[in-house]
Amino acid sequence: MWEAFLLFRKKRVQIATDFTTWLAASLSVLPVIEAPLTFEVARTLPTLGMLHGDPTDLFLAATAKAFGLTLITADRNLIKTEGISVLAN
């Protein structure tokens, strides 16, 4: 959700309402399960081999890898990250 907010604030994502209203509406219809920041996620960070240092991308990729999740993203850096499952959007 933090990444979505940052993209909205940077005007890289267009939302027809204010962010808080959009988030509440989205969470009411989407089956979202939060993935916690755990020791395993932190331990996975150095195994990613990501060439850039965007902390948000690092934690998203490490979380996906640690929990066996698939990232849905248009971010070219995340799409190119080896060792994680990505659905390019």
VEXDOKE-759039 format. One record per residue: residue number from 1; residue in three letters; x, y, z of N, C-alpha, C, CB in turn. Coordinates in Angstrom, 2 decimals. Glycine has a CB too. Layout:
N
+-----+-----+---------+---------+---------+---------+---------+---------+---------+---------+---------+---------+---------+---------+
:   n : res :   neast :  nnorth :     nup :  caeast : canorth :    caup :   ceast :  cnorth :     cup :  cbeast : cbnorth :    cbup :
+-----+-----+---------+---------+---------+---------+---------+---------+---------+---------+---------+---------+---------+---------+
: NUM : ALA :       X :       Y :       Z :       X :       Y :       Z :       X :       Y :       Z :       X :       Y :       Z :
...
+-----+-----+---------+---------+---------+---------+---------+---------+---------+---------+---------+---------+---------+---------+
! end
This chain:
89
+-----+-----+---------+---------+---------+---------+---------+---------+---------+---------+---------+---------+---------+---------+
:   n : res :   neast :  nnorth :     nup :  caeast : canorth :    caup :   ceast :  cnorth :     cup :  cbeast : cbnorth :    cbup :
+-----+-----+---------+---------+---------+---------+---------+---------+---------+---------+---------+---------+---------+---------+
:   1 : MET :    0.82 :   -1.18 :    0.00 :    0.00 :    0.00 :    0.00 :    0.87 :    1.26 :    0.00 :   -0.94 :   -0.01 :    1.20 :
:   2 : TRP :    2.02 :    1.15 :    0.67 :    2.92 :    2.29 :    0.73 :    3.42 :    2.64 :   -0.67 :    4.11 :    1.99 :    1.66 :
:   3 : GLU :    3.80 :    1.62 :   -1.43 :    4.28 :    1.85 :   -2.80 :    3.18 :    2.48 :   -3.65 :    4.75 :    0.54 :   -3.43 :
:   4 : ALA :    1.95 :    2.01 :   -3.50 :    0.82 :    2.59 :   -4.25 :    0.65 :    4.06 :   -3.88 :   -0.48 :    1.81 :   -3.98 :
:   5 : PHE :    0.76 :    4.37 :   -2.61 :    0.63 :    5.76 :   -2.18 :    1.75 :    6.63 :   -2.77 :    0.66 :    5.85 :   -0.65 :
:   6 : LEU :    2.98 :    6.12 :   -2.75 :    4.09 :    6.89 :   -3.31 :    3.90 :    7.15 :   -4.80 :    5.42 :    6.16 :   -3.08 :
:   7 : LEU :    3.44 :    6.14 :   -5.53 :    3.19 :    6.31 :   -6.96 :    2.06 :    7.30 :   -7.20 :    2.87 :    4.97 :   -7.62 :
:   8 : PHE :    1.03 :    7.26 :   -6.38 :   -0.08 :    8.21 :   -6.48 :    0.43 :    9.63 :   -6.21 :   -1.22 :    7.85 :   -5.49 :
:   9 : ARG :    1.22 :    9.78 :   -5.17 :    1.74 :   11.10 :   -4.81 :    2.64 :   11.67 :   -5.89 :    2.50 :   11.03 :   -3.49 :
:  10 : LYS :    3.40 :   10.81 :   -6.57 :    4.28 :   11.24 :   -7.66 :    3.53 :   11.44 :   -8.98 :    5.40 :   10.24 :   -7.85 :
:  11 : LYS :    2.20 :   11.17 :   -8.93 :    1.34 :   11.28 :  -10.11 :    1.72 :   10.28 :  -11.20 :    1.40 :   12.69 :  -10.66 :
:  12 : ARG :    2.27 :    9.15 :  -10.79 :    2.59 :    8.07 :  -11.74 :    1.45 :    7.07 :  -11.84 :    3.88 :    7.36 :  -11.33 :
:  13 : VAL :    0.49 :    7.17 :  -10.89 :   -0.73 :    6.37 :  -10.91 :   -1.90 :    7.33 :  -10.76 :   -0.72 :    5.28 :   -9.75 :
:  14 : GLN :   -2.87 :    7.19 :  -11.65 :   -4.05 :    8.05 :  -11.61 :   -5.18 :    7.35 :  -10.87 :   -4.49 :    8.43 :  -13.05 :
:  15 : ILE :   -5.75 :    8.04 :   -9.90 :   -6.89 :    7.52 :   -9.14 :   -7.98 :    8.59 :   -9.19 :   -6.48 :    7.17 :   -7.65 :
:  16 : ALA :   -9.21 :    8.16 :   -9.45 :  -10.31 :    9.11 :   -9.63 :  -10.75 :    9.79 :   -8.34 :  -11.48 :    8.40 :  -10.24 :
:  17 : THR :  -10.43 :    9.20 :   -7.18 :  -10.81 :    9.79 :   -5.90 :   -9.54 :   10.10 :   -5.11 :  -11.75 :    8.84 :   -5.09 :
:  18 : ASP :   -9.72 :   10.48 :   -3.86 :   -8.54 :   10.64 :   -3.01 :   -8.01 :    9.26 :   -2.64 :   -8.87 :   11.48 :   -1.73 :
:  19 : PHE :   -6.75 :    9.19 :   -2.27 :   -6.10 :    7.90 :   -2.03 :   -6.77 :    7.09 :   -0.93 :   -4.64 :    8.11 :   -1.69 :
:  20 : THR :   -7.14 :    7.72 :    0.15 :   -7.73 :    7.01 :    1.28 :   -9.05 :    6.35 :    0.89 :   -7.96 :    7.97 :    2.45 :
:  21 : THR :   -9.87 :    7.05 :    0.14 :  -11.14 :    6.49 :   -0.32 :  -10.89 :    5.32 :   -1.27 :  -11.99 :    7.57 :   -1.02 :
:  22 : TRP :   -9.96 :    5.50 :   -2.20 :   -9.62 :    4.43 :   -3.14 :   -9.11 :    3.19 :   -2.41 :   -8.57 :    4.91 :   -4.15 :
:  23 : LEU :   -8.23 :    3.41 :   -1.43 :   -7.65 :    2.29 :   -0.69 :   -8.73 :    1.52 :    0.07 :   -6.57 :    2.79 :    0.29 :
:  24 : ALA :   -9.61 :    2.22 :    0.76 :  -10.68 :    1.56 :    1.52 :  -11.59 :    0.77 :    0.58 :  -11.51 :    2.60 :    2.31 :
:  25 : ALA :  -11.94 :    1.34 :   -0.56 :  -12.80 :    0.65 :   -1.52 :  -12.09 :   -0.58 :   -2.09 :  -13.22 :    1.60 :   -2.66 :
:  26 : SER :  -10.82 :   -0.44 :   -2.41 :  -10.05 :   -1.55 :   -2.98 :   -9.93 :   -2.69 :   -1.99 :   -8.67 :   -1.08 :   -3.40 :
:  27 : LEU :   -9.62 :   -2.38 :   -0.74 :   -9.45 :   -3.41 :    0.27 :  -10.77 :   -4.12 :    0.60 :   -8.85 :   -2.80 :    1.53 :
:  28 : SER :  -11.89 :   -3.45 :    0.34 :  -13.18 :   -4.09 :    0.63 :  -13.56 :   -5.12 :   -0.43 :  -14.27 :   -3.04 :    0.73 :
:  29 : VAL :  -12.95 :   -5.05 :   -1.62 :  -13.32 :   -6.00 :   -2.69 :  -12.18 :   -6.93 :   -3.09 :  -13.78 :   -5.23 :   -3.92 :
:  30 : LEU :  -10.97 :   -6.64 :   -2.69 :   -9.83 :   -7.48 :   -3.05 :   -9.43 :   -8.37 :   -1.87 :   -8.63 :   -6.61 :   -3.50 :
:  31 : PRO :   -9.11 :   -9.62 :   -2.15 :   -8.66 :  -10.50 :   -1.06 :   -7.19 :  -10.25 :   -0.74 :   -8.88 :  -11.98 :   -1.44 :
:  32 : VAL :   -6.92 :   -9.28 :    0.09 :   -5.55 :   -8.88 :    0.41 :   -5.14 :   -9.50 :    1.74 :   -5.42 :   -7.35 :    0.46 :
:  33 : ILE :   -3.97 :  -10.13 :    1.73 :   -3.37 :  -10.65 :    2.95 :   -2.02 :   -9.96 :    3.10 :   -3.22 :  -12.24 :    2.92 :
:  34 : GLU :   -1.79 :   -9.33 :    4.22 :   -0.54 :   -8.62 :    4.43 :    0.59 :   -9.60 :    4.70 :   -0.68 :   -7.63 :    5.59 :
:  35 : ALA :    1.73 :   -9.33 :    4.09 :    2.93 :  -10.12 :    4.34 :    3.80 :   -9.31 :    5.30 :    3.70 :  -10.45 :    2.99 :
:  36 : PRO :    4.08 :   -9.83 :    6.48 :    4.83 :   -9.07 :    7.47 :    6.32 :   -8.98 :    7.12 :    4.67 :   -9.69 :    8.84 :
:  37 : LEU :    6.93 :   -7.93 :    7.64 :    8.38 :   -7.79 :    7.51 :    8.99 :   -8.67 :    8.60 :    8.84 :   -6.27 :    7.65 :
:  38 : THR :    9.60 :   -9.76 :    8.18 :   10.12 :  -10.74 :    9.13 :   11.63 :  -10.86 :    8.99 :    9.45 :  -12.12 :    8.90 :
:  39 : PHE :   12.22 :  -11.62 :    9.89 :   13.65 :  -11.89 :    9.81 :   13.97 :  -12.56 :    8.48 :   14.11 :  -12.78 :   10.99 :
:  40 : GLU :   13.11 :  -13.48 :    8.03 :   13.34 :  -14.18 :    6.77 :   13.37 :  -13.20 :    5.59 :   12.25 :  -15.25 :    6.54 :
:  41 : VAL :   12.50 :  -12.21 :    5.60 :   12.51 :  -11.19 :    4.53 :   13.83 :  -10.43 :    4.58 :   11.30 :  -10.21 :    4.68 :
:  42 : ALA :   14.24 :   -9.99 :    5.75 :   15.50 :   -9.26 :    5.89 :   16.69 :  -10.13 :    5.47 :   15.69 :   -8.79 :    7.34 :
:  43 : ARG :   16.66 :  -11.41 :    5.81 :   17.74 :  -12.32 :    5.45 :   17.81 :  -12.55 :    3.95 :   17.57 :  -13.66 :    6.17 :
:  44 : THR :   16.70 :  -12.39 :    3.27 :   16.62 :  -12.60 :    1.83 :   17.17 :  -11.41 :    1.04 :   15.19 :  -12.86 :    1.41 :
:  45 : LEU :   17.18 :  -10.24 :    1.63 :   17.63 :   -9.02 :    0.93 :   18.96 :   -9.19 :    0.19 :   17.75 :   -7.88 :    1.91 :
:  46 : PRO :   20.03 :   -9.67 :    0.83 :   21.30 :   -9.75 :    0.13 :   21.37 :  -10.83 :   -0.95 :   22.39 :   -9.98 :    1.11 :
:  47 : THR :   20.36 :  -11.69 :   -1.02 :   20.39 :  -12.76 :   -2.03 :   19.78 :  -12.34 :   -3.36 :   19.65 :  -13.97 :   -1.50 :
:  48 : LEU :   19.26 :  -11.13 :   -3.42 :   18.52 :  -10.71 :   -4.61 :   19.42 :  -10.29 :   -5.77 :   17.62 :   -9.57 :   -4.26 :
:  49 : GLY :   20.57 :   -9.73 :   -5.48 :   21.46 :   -9.27 :   -6.55 :   20.88 :   -8.13 :   -7.37 :   21.78 :  -10.42 :   -7.45 :
:  50 : MET :   20.03 :   -7.31 :   -6.76 :   19.44 :   -6.18 :   -7.49 :   20.50 :   -5.11 :   -7.69 :   18.21 :   -5.60 :   -6.73 :
:  51 : LEU :   20.52 :   -4.55 :   -8.88 :   21.55 :   -3.57 :   -9.21 :   21.24 :   -2.17 :   -8.71 :   21.74 :   -3.53 :  -10.69 :
:  52 : HIS :   20.01 :   -1.88 :   -8.40 :   19.67 :   -0.54 :   -7.91 :   19.30 :   -0.64 :   -6.43 :   18.49 :    0.08 :   -8.74 :
:  53 : GLY :   19.30 :    0.48 :   -5.76 :   19.13 :    0.47 :   -4.31 :   17.81 :    1.03 :   -3.82 :   20.22 :    1.22 :   -3.69 :
:  54 : ASP :   16.76 :    1.01 :   -4.62 :   15.46 :    1.51 :   -4.16 :   14.97 :    0.62 :   -3.02 :   14.42 :    1.54 :   -5.34 :
:  55 : PRO :   14.88 :    1.16 :   -1.80 :   14.52 :    0.33 :   -0.65 :   13.14 :   -0.31 :   -0.79 :   14.56 :    1.15 :    0.60 :
:  56 : THR :   12.20 :    0.38 :   -1.40 :   10.87 :   -0.20 :   -1.57 :   10.94 :   -1.42 :   -2.47 :    9.90 :    0.84 :   -2.16 :
:  57 : ASP :   11.63 :   -1.31 :   -3.58 :   11.78 :   -2.44 :   -4.49 :   12.49 :   -3.61 :   -3.83 :   12.53 :   -2.02 :   -5.75 :
:  58 : LEU :   13.51 :   -3.30 :   -3.04 :   14.25 :   -4.35 :   -2.35 :   13.34 :   -5.13 :   -1.40 :   15.42 :   -3.75 :   -1.58 :
:  59 : PHE :   12.54 :   -4.42 :   -0.61 :   11.67 :   -5.09 :    0.33 :   10.53 :   -5.82 :   -0.37 :   11.11 :   -4.10 :    1.32 :
:  60 : LEU :   10.00 :   -5.26 :   -1.46 :    8.97 :   -5.97 :   -2.22 :    9.51 :   -7.28 :   -2.78 :    8.43 :   -5.08 :   -3.36 :
:  61 : ALA :   10.69 :   -7.21 :   -3.39 :   11.29 :   -8.41 :   -3.98 :   11.64 :   -9.44 :   -2.91 :   12.54 :   -8.05 :   -4.79 :
:  62 : ALA :   12.22 :   -8.99 :   -1.81 :   12.61 :   -9.92 :   -0.73 :   11.37 :  -10.56 :   -0.12 :   13.42 :   -9.18 :    0.36 :
:  63 : THR :   10.30 :   -9.81 :    0.04 :    9.06 :  -10.35 :    0.59 :    8.48 :  -11.40 :   -0.36 :    8.03 :   -9.23 :    0.83 :
:  64 : ALA :    8.47 :  -11.09 :   -1.65 :    7.97 :  -12.05 :   -2.64 :    8.78 :  -13.33 :   -2.60 :    8.01 :  -11.44 :   -4.05 :
:  65 : LYS :   10.08 :  -13.20 :   -2.53 :   10.94 :  -14.39 :   -2.51 :   10.77 :  -15.18 :   -1.23 :   12.41 :  -13.98 :   -2.69 :
:  66 : ALA :   10.76 :  -14.50 :   -0.10 :   10.68 :  -15.18 :    1.19 :    9.35 :  -15.92 :    1.37 :   10.86 :  -14.18 :    2.31 :
:  67 : PHE :    8.26 :  -15.36 :    0.85 :    6.94 :  -15.97 :    1.02 :    6.47 :  -16.74 :   -0.20 :    5.93 :  -14.91 :    1.36 :
:  68 : GLY :    7.29 :  -16.78 :   -1.26 :    6.90 :  -17.50 :   -2.48 :    5.74 :  -16.84 :   -3.19 :    6.53 :  -18.91 :   -2.14 :
:  69 : LEU :    5.73 :  -15.50 :   -3.21 :    4.64 :  -14.74 :   -3.83 :    5.02 :  -14.30 :   -5.24 :    4.29 :  -13.52 :   -2.98 :
:  70 : THR :    4.04 :  -13.92 :   -6.02 :    4.27 :  -13.36 :   -7.35 :    3.98 :  -11.87 :   -7.30 :    3.38 :  -14.06 :   -8.43 :
:  71 : LEU :    4.94 :  -11.07 :   -7.76 :    4.74 :   -9.62 :   -7.84 :    4.05 :   -9.30 :   -9.15 :    6.08 :   -8.86 :   -7.73 :
:  72 : ILE :    3.06 :   -8.43 :   -9.10 :    2.44 :   -7.89 :  -10.31 :    2.92 :   -6.45 :  -10.40 :    0.84 :   -7.99 :  -10.27 :
:  73 : THR :    3.70 :   -6.16 :  -11.44 :    4.35 :   -4.86 :  -11.51 :    4.66 :   -4.47 :  -12.95 :    5.61 :   -4.86 :  -10.69 :
:  74 : ALA :    4.80 :   -3.18 :  -13.15 :    5.29 :   -2.66 :  -14.42 :    6.72 :   -2.13 :  -14.26 :    4.36 :   -1.54 :  -14.95 :
:  75 : ASP :    7.26 :   -2.24 :  -13.05 :    8.60 :   -1.74 :  -12.76 :    9.65 :   -2.61 :  -13.46 :    8.85 :   -1.70 :  -11.22 :
:  76 : ARG :   10.39 :   -2.01 :  -14.38 :   11.38 :   -2.76 :  -15.16 :   12.46 :   -3.40 :  -14.29 :   12.03 :   -1.86 :  -16.18 :
:  77 : ASN :   12.85 :   -2.71 :  -13.23 :   13.88 :   -3.26 :  -12.35 :   13.38 :   -4.52 :  -11.63 :   14.32 :   -2.22 :  -11.32 :
:  78 : LEU :   12.14 :   -4.49 :  -11.18 :   11.59 :   -5.68 :  -10.52 :   11.37 :   -6.81 :  -11.51 :   10.28 :   -5.33 :   -9.81 :
:  79 : ILE :   10.93 :   -6.48 :  -12.71 :   10.70 :   -7.51 :  -13.74 :   11.99 :   -8.24 :  -14.06 :   10.12 :   -6.88 :  -15.02 :
:  80 : LYS :   13.11 :   -7.52 :  -14.04 :   14.41 :   -8.12 :  -14.36 :   15.06 :   -8.85 :  -13.19 :   15.34 :   -7.07 :  -14.85 :
:  81 : THR :   14.49 :   -8.75 :  -12.01 :   15.11 :   -9.37 :  -10.84 :   14.99 :  -10.88 :  -10.91 :   14.46 :   -8.85 :   -9.55 :
:  82 : GLU :   16.13 :  -11.54 :  -10.84 :   16.15 :  -13.01 :  -10.90 :   15.80 :  -13.60 :   -9.54 :   17.54 :  -13.52 :  -11.36 :
:  83 : GLY :   15.18 :  -14.76 :   -9.56 :   14.89 :  -15.46 :   -8.32 :   13.53 :  -15.14 :   -7.71 :   15.93 :  -15.14 :   -7.33 :
:  84 : ILE :   12.74 :  -14.26 :   -8.36 :   11.41 :  -13.99 :   -7.88 :   10.42 :  -14.19 :   -9.01 :   11.30 :  -12.57 :   -7.30 :
:  85 : SER :    9.19 :  -14.49 :   -8.65 :    8.13 :  -14.66 :   -9.64 :    7.48 :  -13.29 :   -9.89 :    7.08 :  -15.72 :   -9.16 :
:  86 : VAL :    7.42 :  -12.91 :  -11.18 :    6.88 :  -11.61 :  -11.55 :    5.87 :  -11.78 :  -12.68 :    8.00 :  -10.64 :  -11.95 :
:  87 : LEU :    4.73 :  -11.12 :  -12.53 :    3.75 :  -11.02 :  -13.60 :    3.84 :   -9.59 :  -14.10 :    2.29 :  -11.39 :  -13.12 :
:  88 : ALA :    4.43 :   -9.40 :  -15.28 :    4.62 :   -8.05 :  -15.81 :    3.28 :   -7.45 :  -16.19 :    5.56 :   -8.07 :  -17.03 :
:  89 : ASN :    3.04 :   -6.25 :  -15.74 :    1.79 :   -5.56 :  -16.02 :    2.04 :   -4.49 :  -17.05 :    1.18 :   -4.97 :  -14.75 :
+-----+-----+---------+---------+---------+---------+---------+---------+---------+---------+---------+---------+---------+---------+
! end
